[in-house]
Amino acid sequence: MDRADIVDQAFRKRVVSGEFPPGRSPSGPLDAAQAVAVFRAQCLSRNLDRRSRKMQAEGQGYYTIGSSGHEGMAAVAAALRPDDMAFLHYRDGAFQCMRSAQVPGTTPVWDMLLSFATSREDPISGGRHKVLGSKALNIPPQTSTIASHLPKAVGAAYSIGLARRHPPEHRTLAEDGLVMCSFGDASSNHSTAQGAINTACWTAYQSVPLPLLFVCEDNGIGISTRTPEGWVAANFQNKPGLKYFRADGLDLYDTYKVASEAADYVRTRRKPAFLHLGLVRLYGHAGSDLQQAYLPKDVFEGWEADDPLLHSARLLIEAGVMDADEVLDTYQEIEDQCTRVAAEVVTRPRLETAEQVMASLIPPGRACAPTNGPTPETRAQAFGSDLKQIETPQPMSRLLNWALTDLMLEHSEIVMMGEDIGRKGGVYGVTQKLAERFGTDRMIDTLLDEQSILGLAIGMAHNGFVPLPEIQFLAYLHNAEDQLRGEAATLPFFSNGQFANPMVVRIAGLGYQKGFGGHFHNDNSLAVLRDIPGMIIACPSRGDDAVMMMRECVRLAREEQRVVVMVEPIALYPMRDLLSEKDGGWMTSYPAPGQRHALGSVGVEGDGPLAILTYGNGRYLSTQAAADLRQDGIETRIIDMRWLAPLPEAGILDALEGAEKVLIVDECRITGSQSEALMALLHEKTTLPHARIAAEDSFIATGPAYAATMPSRASIAHAARTLWCAP
C-alpha cells in the first residue's frame, strides 16, 4: 500500500480514538478563526499531495515533490502579510494554500492541481512545470531543488530599503514589507545558501537595511542522507547580524507565535532573521522515491506517527476550537473537493507543440514612462571636466564610462553592483567617478561573491529596478552561472511571462591582455552563455559601438524585460592605435545621446568580395589584416556581428550580399565557439565557400605566449589568402 494511504488511514483512526502524539498545550496569539484557517490549509496541502500521487500513478500527473510533513508552513504564511514576497521551498504547498486563504478570489485547489497535471491552463507556468507560485499571491515560481533562490531573496530584501530612498517606476514591494525565503536543512549546506546567508550577515553587520526572513525547514534528511543532529542550530544560531529563532513546526500554535515574533523583528528592525522549524518528511523525497529502500522501518514509521495533522487535531481539540468530528469532517470535505477537481483537471488541454512550450521564453514588454533626459545643467554637473573632451576621440573604456553616466542620468532606476566598481572605479576604470556622480546607493561595492552579485541584481529587478551587475572577469562567472541559467533566464519561462528579471550583466572578458593574469583574467569561452534560452549576448569591438550597444542593452532590459549580457573585450578597453603607433585609429568620439545599435544589427566596413565575419578582438585584428591583404590586391568587407545571441542571422545574410567567399574569425575556442553556429548558418543558408579560424582548445598562458593560442593579424591574413586562392 502507498505510504500516503497508510498515513491517511492512521490519521482517521487516531482522531476517532483520540490517540494523538504528545506535545505542549495550545498557547500563543493564534485565535480560533486563524487556527481553523491554518488547519484547513494544512488539510488542503495534504490532500493535494495525495491527489498528485494518484494522478502520477494513473499516468495523468508527473514528477512531483510533496509537501507532506511540512504543513507547519501554513502557520508561517499566517504570520506574514500577503504582500510580503515569498521565495518558496518546493515542499511549501501548505504555505501557498494558506496565503490563498488570505487573498480573496484565488482558487488554490484548481490552480495547484492544474499545475500537477501540467495543463496549459495552469495559471503560473502554463503547463511547463509543476511549480509552486502565483502572481496574485506574490510568490515567484521556483524550480530549483537546491538553494539557488536565496541570493535573489537577499537582493529583493535589499531593494525594499533602496526603493524608500530611490523609488523605481515599477516598484512592487511595500515600503514596510519583508521578503521570506524557505529551504530545507540539506539545502542549507549548499554553497549558494551559505553565500547568500553570509551576504545577508555581511550587509546587516554594517547596519544596512535588509528585511529578510530565512526559514529553514529541518526534517532531518536530504533525499537519503541524514542531517547530523543539532547541525542546523550549531551552524546558524550565532552568526553576526542574523537573529536566530526556533519553533516546533509540528505545533501550529508555537510556529505561528515564533514566526510572528521573527516577522515582527525583521519588519521593525529591518534586519535578517533565521527561523528554524523542526519538521518531519512523509512518503519519501519525491513521488517515485521509496524511503523504505534506504531507511530503517522504525525511522519513517516514527515520522508518520508524528504526523503534523495529528498534532494540529490534538491542539485544536484541546483549545476547544474544533471537536474530533469537525476535524474529520473538514479533512473529508477537502479530500472530496480535491478528488472532484482532480478528475476535471486531467481533462484540460496540455502543451503539445514547440511553439507552445517556447511562447514564454521571451517576457512581454512593459510600458515605461517617457524620459526627456537630463537638463544641460544637470549633465554638465555630472560630467564635470569630462564634458570638455566629449567630442575628442577616446578609447572604449572612457566612452563606456560616459555612456553609463548618461544612462544613469536618464533612468533613475538603474543601479550598478559589483566588486570594486564604486570607489575604485573597477579594475579597468570603466566605472570611475560614477560613485561620485550618483552615490553609493546606485554604485554598490559588493563583497567578493559573484553569485551574490547576480542574486542582488535578480532580486532588485523583482522590485522595479534595472540592475547593471558587473562580473570582474569572465572566468569569475563560472562559479555563479546558475544564477543566470537556473534563475534569471528561466523565470519568464516558468511563470508564463508573469515575472521577469530585466538586467544588463557587464562582464570584462576574452583574451589578448599582454601582461595580466593568464587564464583567470583572459577567458575566451562564451559557451556557457550562448546556450541559455532567451538570453541576449552583446560584444562590442570599438568604443562607439560599445556606447550604442549599451544604450540598446538598457532599453532591452528596461522596456522588454530581457536578461542581457554585455561581454566587454578587456584588451580593447584601452586600445588607441590600429596600424601604427600613435595613429589613434581605434579611438572614436562619443556618439550623440539617443544613437544606438538595434538588436540584430551588424556592422560592415568595406564592400570587397572576401567577407570576414567576426566580433570583438577579431574585428580589430581583421581590420589590421585587411590592410595587409589590400597590398596583395585582395579587397575585403569586415562584418562585425555585435550580437552573439540570438545570432543576427538576417543581418549577417544581408551583409554577405555580393560577397564571394567568407572567412570566419573567432577568438573563442574551436569547440563550443560562435564559429560552429556560423559555419552551420553559411552551410544551410548560402552557397558561399567558407572557412574559419578560431582559437585552439586551450587555456591562455601568462607571459610572451599570451596570444599564441588565438588568431592574430598574421594568421588571419594567411587564412584569408588561403581561402581566396583556393579553387
Secondary structure, 3 states (H helix, E strand, C coil): CCHHHHHHHHHHHHHHHCCCCCCCCCCCCCCHHHHHHHHHHHHHHHHHHHHHHHHHHCCCCCCCCCCCCCCCHHHHHHHCCCCCEEECCCCCHHHHHHHHHHCCCCCHHHHHHHHHCCECCCCCCCCCCCCEEECCCCEEEECCCCCCCHHHHHHHHHHHHHHHHCCCCCCCCCCCCCEEEEEECCHHHCHHHHHHHHHHHHHHHCCCCCCEEEEEEECCEECCEECCCCHHHHHHCCCCCCEEEEEECCCHHHHHHHHHHHHHHHHHHCCCEEEEEECCCCCCCCCCCCHHHCCCHHHHHHHHHCCHHHHHHHHHHHCCCCCHHHHHHHHHHHHHHHHHHHHHHCCCCECCCHHHHHCCCCCCCCCCCCCCCCCHHHHHHHHHHHHHHCCCCECHHHHHHHHHHHHHHHCCCEEEEECCCCCCCCCCCCCCCHHHHHCCCCEEECCCCHHHHHHHHHHHHCCCCEEEEEECCHHHHCCCCHHHHHHHCCHHHHCCCCCCCCEEEEEEEECCCCCCCHHHCCECCCHHHHCCCCCEEECCCCHHHHHHHHHHHHHHHHHHCCEEEEEEEHHHCCCCCCCCCCCCCCCECCCCCCCCCCCCCCEEECCCCEEEEECCHHHHHHHHHHHHHHHCCCCEEEEECCEEECCCHHHHHHHCCCCCEEEEEEEEECCCCHHHHHHHHHHHHCCCCEEEEEECCCCCCCCCCCCCCCCCHHHHHHHHHHHHHCC
